[in-house]
């Protein structure tokens, strides 16, 4: 590992420090030493002319399938995918088998993350034991072990009393967020896609947008009562965006994220029964996309996650009804967000960096998302104009269930530097 | 384009939604030609001799399966009967593995019934044999739609301008969807009748009228197709009781008094007697339910014949 790295001539975008200009970034002993025109001697010099130098991107919603389904993804393979996608930190969801619902499991994820030596690996613990939605899991012990939040992701906590208890109980612990996969199971039923005209003609059971919106509305009332930090995962409907907007106007401590597929794909994509388009929450309509993009523009949406959900080909090679939900998207998430938000000029680069680095760090309460002096040197360098074609066969992820295969995207990650160490480079095997 | 110039080139029959009016009429015309095979002393045609048809049924079925079997037999094909309960599927084998294994045995046509919408399409993308949909979830049941249309055309001469009511569990009915596509393409006006809880999402985007009152519709229509309530596909009850459902949507002798004298009463079967239709109506003079079954044979012979022809043309 080079002791000193000088990244020179790059265009530095660091919204936390209001930097949006050409500058050099100097890294010493794994920390940011300086961002300026200063050009000190260094062990390693990276010429970033024409490139954007960003605080390392943070993905607060990934599924690495370990423990339990290591054939789909491991923390090692997922971490490799993450750095290839420009992410210096990721947050693993606890819907593994067994669920991550105790301190030992949290420690295990951290240990495997450290061993992988790619990206920083954080974890959210399950809100309830076994994600069964009944009994609170040991949030205190998990917090002590380093969990950055709690969620039963994969399903929502159905019982309002349990959710209320989770919000109240978690108030004992500093900087902990309760995250929710908003979906009322009874309203969602056995749905496989968005409920609408397409589900009608495809003869597939639909998931009504209400299933998401009802639970979100319920939880907003619980947050109103407890004033506890609450995070909405993968917002998919226009009404959900509106509910969050109203809640924020009421100054409730609510944050939210979206996933790339809810900005780029509608339920029309399911019309050929291609299971790569089967996700939960399901792909919605063009109107929903429009509303969510507007919410991003207005700052209502706090974070962009990938909701990276890898599955084996054999698992997806089934009837639409039988196949599991999920898209593997870590390695192309940045390009997808550029396509969805930068290219149509909905937001600019500093805004993108805010919702892919600054805000995610705040949501999980880690001291990251900035190139401030003395901060850990987590840096992503990208070529914003470089066009590439998504090729799932080149994915580091063990799974290739990605509907974007063959898409042309802009914005290629050139270097991912984690703690001052180059963990990914397009120019060499790291 | 005249009928003689028309060339059928589909080696799969997945659904009627994707077919043009010409294609539907071509199948019906072809079926008409096959009707007489069943009236011969030796009820056989050599059309599929040397071909293998697999009945790949993942759901219980009596009339559709037997109809396809008989249709294939009458065209001189060899028929393999597959049932989920006695297959490797019960040991965890996937649909695709099952189909690929069968294909390795040299099959030509797969007739598939499956509880999952899209299963036939999925199969058609992954195997070389012809695929005929015998009902997938609540997506489509194209041969039922064709035989219903064939039956109406045979009796009424044409569907152009006819008013047709499809009554009951529209949400879970693959028959309703195939009927809608076929009947409207052939010029009929279709009204869906049932409680709002049994109407699918955004149903108004289909080329149909919707009514929640059978009494308001019964006097206007030339054909009424009563659907079975698909209890097995429902989660929570979409209506309070069978008694109340029958009261509002059952085709009773009393209600038939309001109907046109020459109304055709149809039902895809199996019938829940006394629920969606009273026995006296099901067996009454306006009923064409058994004719539907008879016509199904000719329609399925036509479909097997046509997909095989298309496959051979592509070889």
Boltz contact constraints between the chains, C-beta under 6 A:
constraints:
  - contact:
      token1: [A, 189]
      token2: [B, 235]
      max_distance: 6.0
  - contact:
      token1: [A, 195]
      token2: [B, 201]
      max_distance: 6.0
  - contact:
      token1: [A, 196]
      token2: [B, 201]
      max_distance: 6.0
  - contact:
      token1: [A, 196]
      token2: [B, 202]
      max_distance: 6.0
  - contact:
      token1: [A, 197]
      token2: [B, 202]
      max_distance: 6.0
  - contact:
      token1: [A, 197]
      token2: [B, 205]
      max_distance: 6.0
  - contact:
      token1: [A, 200]
      token2: [B, 200]
      max_distance: 6.0
  - contact:
      token1: [A, 200]
      token2: [B, 201]
      max_distance: 6.0
  - contact:
      token1: [A, 200]
      token2: [B, 202]
      max_distance: 6.0
  - contact:
      token1: [A, 202]
      token2: [B, 117]
      max_distance: 6.0
  - contact:
      token1: [A, 202]
      token2: [B, 139]
      max_distance: 6.0
  - contact:
      token1: [A, 203]
      token2: [B, 117]
      max_distance: 6.0
  - contact:
      token1: [A, 203]
      token2: [B, 137]
      max_distance: 6.0
  - contact:
      token1: [A, 203]
      token2: [B, 138]
      max_distance: 6.0
  - contact:
      token1: [A, 203]
      token2: [B, 139]
      max_distance: 6.0
  - contact:
      token1: [A, 204]
      token2: [B, 117]
      max_distance: 6.0
  - contact:
      token1: [A, 206]
      token2: [B, 201]
      max_distance: 6.0
  - contact:
      token1: [A, 273]
      token2: [B, 118]
      max_distance: 6.0
  - contact:
      token1: [A, 273]
      token2: [B, 121]
      max_distance: 6.0
  - contact:
      token1: [A, 273]
      token2: [B, 122]
      max_distance: 6.0
  - contact:
      token1: [A, 317]
      token2: [B, 96]
      max_distance: 6.0
  - contact:
      token1: [A, 319]
      token2: [B, 116]
      max_distance: 6.0
  - contact:
      token1: [A, 319]
      token2: [B, 119]
      max_distance: 6.0
  - contact:
      token1: [A, 319]
      token2: [B, 122]
      max_distance: 6.0
  - contact:
      token1: [A, 320]
      token2: [B, 118]
      max_distance: 6.0
  - contact:
      token1: [A, 321]
      token2: [B, 116]
      max_distance: 6.0
